[in-house]
Amino acid sequence: MKKLFVLALSLVLGVSLSYAAKVDTVLIHSTVMNRDIKCVVVLPDSYDKGAQQYPVLYLLHGYSGNYANWVKNAPDFLKCVDQYNIIGICPDGNYNSWYFDSPIDSTVKFETYVSKEVPAYVDSHYRTKKDRKFRAFGGLSMGGHGALYLAILHKDFFGAAVSMSGGVDFTPFAKNWDIARVLGPYEQNKERWQLHTAQHLAGTLNNGDLAISFECGTGDFFLGVNRALHLKLTNLKIDHDYAERPGQHNWDYWNNAINYQMLFLHRFFEKGAGTSKS
């Protein structure tokens, strides 16, 4: 019955069945927003074959996206879940929440939902390794910003963050992507906007607080802000991985990028388990 359900879900989402990872969709209740929100759970093929516990990657979608984007558009993500034995969790961040607890709209509390309520559900329903050394955020575009923003704010609970084409400083794009809806108009709220950027929060880090990796395509409109974040972290002597590769702001780039970022996380998780090799 489970195989039939997974087949049906895969057909609905348009996902190839060339991988063995198990894809499911669950409803996770948000107390702070008083509603149930869909979330994709991707379990490695090995999950049903033993009793081991697994590290978890919370992988965030971009602007105008939803919880199903990664499994629909990035088959390499599913391949890496199997390859590295990592549970993948894709929560819904609303199409334009930017993963904030909005200071002006009480119905938008996606920082709390994604960083607290979703992990609480996941840890209680799946065999996870319940330690920050085995929890990470990742994401693309708006979700790349969210991955860094949330991991920095909650570094006591998450140990790593990876970002692909992240909008790590959105202040140069004040009229784009409905950000004003969750933070207020830029011209009247410049300080508030800056305080909510990953670029600003990076200044609160001490070296070793988080394992950080981020990248951006050389044809991407977010290239400049990613280079600026790389320079800031370098000047602050914060260890991190940074890469630029040919590519645009699209799924061709992100499907390739997830391979590099999940390898980075695999090595981080292995270090946490004391099994990394020199």
Disulfide bonds with the S-S distance in Angstrom:
none
